[in-house]
C-alpha cells in the first residue's frame, strides 16, 4: 500500500471538484495463470473502472482519479502488454481477452458491481463486459469510441472519402494545447512500445451484439469531440441513435482525448452520468 503520484499532483493539475486530499492508493497485481495485470484502487464507495486507450496506461487518468475518488472507489488498470501488465500469451489488444481480464480483476478486488468507463481501445473492454455481465454493470461510458458496437451505416460512413481525407490530416498530436500534448506524450512513453502490430485488425475485427445493446437497461454515456478524426462525432451520433438508454455529450473544441484536453468538462459530464 502506498501513496502514488496521483496523491501529490499539484492543485493546478487537479480538475474542479477534487477532494481536498486524495485518498491513498492500493496498488498491486492480479495474477491469472502466467499473466500479471497491474491495477490501482483509490477512494471508497461504488466502484468506477477506468480503461485506457492504446496511447495510455493506468497513469493516463491523472486528471480523473483525484476528482472521482472524492466519492467513488476508482480502479485504473493496465491492459495486457501496456504499462506494468504482462503479455506472456501474446493476446494484448484482443477484446475478448480484455473483457475476461476485467472480470477477473473485479473478482480479485472483491467488486460485485461497477461503473465501467472506456477510452478509445478501452471501449471494447467495457462494452463487452457490460453486455456479458449486465448484472455487474452500474453504468457504461464510451469515451470517444464505439467499443465494437457498430451498424452498416456506421461502417459505410467510416469508409467515405470525406472521413478518409479527414483522418489523413488529423491533428499530429491529437491534443491542441502544447502543454497537455507534452504531458500526454511523457506519460505514454512510460509504457513499453505498443505490443501488437495488428491492433487495428484485432479491435475492428471484433464486434459485440448491437441488438443485445439495444435491449440493455444499462445507462450509457457517449462522449465525443468535434475534432476526433479516429471516431468522428457523426459516428458517435449514429451510435447514440441506436441505443435507447444512451446520452451523447460533445465537448467543444476537443479531439480524440477530451478527458486529457478538457478534463473539467469531461469530469463534469461523467460525474453527472454516475450520479444519475
N, C-alpha and C positions, 0 to 999 in steps of 0.2 A: 504494500500500500504506500503510495507516495503522492506528493503534490506535483502535478505536471506543469509544463509551461503555461497551460491554459489558466492555471490558478494565479499566475503572476503577470498576465498580459496587462499592459498599462491601460489606464482608463480611456485613453484616446482611441484604443483599438476596440473597446467594448461597445457594442451597439446599445441604443437606448433601451432601458428596461432591465438591464442586467442587475443581478443581485449585488449588494454592497460588497460581499465577499463570496468568491466562488467556492463551492464545497470541494473537499478533497476528492481526488480521483483514484479509484481502484483500477489497476491495470494488470493484465496477465494474458495467458494463452489458453484457449480451449483446444484440447488435443483430440483429434479424430483420426485414429489409426496412425499413419505416418505424417499427418499434417498438423501444423500448429497455426491456429487462427488468432491473431492478436486483437485485443479489444481494450477499450477504456470505458469505465462507467462512472458518471459524475452526477451527484444530486440524488434526490429521492422523489417518490411519487409514481404516477403512471409512467411506464417506460416509453421512451421515444428513441427509435433506432435510426441513425443517420448513415446511409450507404453512399459511399463516394463514387465519383466517376472515374474514367480511365486516366485522367490527369491528376488525380489526387490520392489521398490515403486518409487514415483517421485524422491526421493533423490538419487537413484542409478545412475542417469545421471550426476553426478558431474563432470565428465571429458568431457562431451559433451556440456552441456548448455553454459558454458563460451566461448567456441570456436564458436559454431554455432550462438550464439547471436550477434556476431560481424557483421553479415549480415542478419540474419533471426529473425523472431519472434518465439522463441522456447517455445512450450507448453508441459509441462510434467503434468501427472495426475496419480491419484491412481485409479486402477480398484476397483470395489465393494469388500469390505472386506479386502483390502490391504491399508497400510498407514493410511491416515486420512478419507478415504471414508467409508460410512456405508454399511451394508449388511442386511437391515431390512427385505427384502423379501426373503433372503436366496438364491439369484441367483448368488452369487460370483463364478467366474470361468466359467460361461455359455457364450459361444462365441456369441450367438445371442444377449444376453443382453449387452455384451461389445460393440458390433457394434452399438447398439441403443444408449448406453451411450455416445459413441464417437461422434456420430452425434448430439446428444442433447448438448453436451459440446461445440462443434464448433458453434452451433446456439447461445448458451448462450454468447459466446465470440465474436459473430458477424463475424465469419470467414467463408467466402464463399468457399474458396479452400485451400487445404493444401497438403504438402508433408507428408506422413504418414510412420512412422518407427516403427517396432515391433520387440522386442527381445523375442525369445522363446514363452511363452504363449501369449505375446503381439502380435505375428504374426497373431493369429486368429482374433483379433480385427481389425487390419489394413487391412488384406487381405479381410475380409468380407466387410469392409467399402468400399474398392476400387472397389469391384465387384458390390455392391449395389449403389454406388454413384461415378461412373467414372467421371462424370462432375464436381465433387468436389475434385478429386484426381489429384494433380500435378505430383506426383510420389509415388512409393511404394518401401519400403525397407524391406526385410525379413532377419533379422539378426539371424542366427543360428536357423532357424525354417522353416517348410514347411507351417505353418499357415493354415492347413486344406486343402491344395491343394495337392492331392496325386493320385498316379496311382496304379494299381495292382502290377506292378513291384516293386514300392517303398515299398508297404506293404509287399510283399513277402521278399524283401531284409531285412527288419527290423526284420523278424522272423527267419532268418538263425542262425545256431549255432554260426557262427563267430561273428555276431553282439551281440547275447545274451551273449556270453562269454566276448566280449569287454566291454559291458555295466556293467557286473558284476565286472570288475577290473578297472573301470574308476577312474580318479583322485578323491581321497576322498573329496577334496575341490573344484575340477574342475579348480582352479586357481593355477598355479605352483609357482608363486612368493609369498613368505610367507607374505610380507608386504601388497601386494594388496589383498591377500586372507583374511588377518585380517581386512582390511578396508571393504571389501565386507561383511564379517560376521557382523561387527559392524553396518553397515547400515541396513542389513537385520533384525537385532534384534530390530531396532527401530519400526518395524511394528508388529502388532499382529500376533499370530500364523496363518499359512496358513489356511484359512477358511474351504473349503470343503474337506472332506476325499476322495471324488470321483472325484477329479480334473482330473485325467487321463481319466476317463470314459467320463467326460463332454467334454474335449478337443478332444480326439481321436474319440469320437462318433459323432463329428460334422465335416462334410466336406463341403467345398464350391464347386461350379461348376467349375471344371477344364476346361471344354470346353469353358465356358464364359471367363475364364482367358486367354485361348489360343487366343481368338478373341479380347482381350482388347488391346487398344493402349497405355495404361498407362506404362511409363518406369519403369522397375523393376530392383532393385539391390538385389542380393542374396549374403549374407556374410556367410562364414563358416570358420572353423579351422580344421586342420588335427587331433586334439585330442578331437574333440567333440564326446563324446560317447552317447549323448542323441539323437541328429540328425546328424549322421555321414556325412562327406563330400561327400561320394559316393551318399547318398540320395539327397543331395543338387544338385549334378551334374545331376542326373536324372531329377530333377525338372527344372533345367535350360534348359535342352534339350527340355522340353515340352512347354516352354514359348518363343514365338518369340521376345518379347520386353525385355527379361531379360539379365542381365550380371552378371557373377559369379566372386566374389573376395574371394580368400582363403588367410587368414592371417597366415603366417608361425608361427609354434610353439603354436598356440592358441588352446584353448579348446572350451567350450561352451559359454564363455563370453569374446570374444576378445575386445568388447567395453570397458571392465574394465581391462583386461590383457594388451592389447596393444592399448590404446586409440589413440595414434598418428596415427598409421596405419589405424585404424578404421575410425577416423575422416576424414583422407585424402580421403579414398575411398568414404565416404558418401558425403563429400563436392563436390567431382568431379561429383558424381551422381546428386546431387541437382543442380549444375551449368549447367549440360548438359541437 
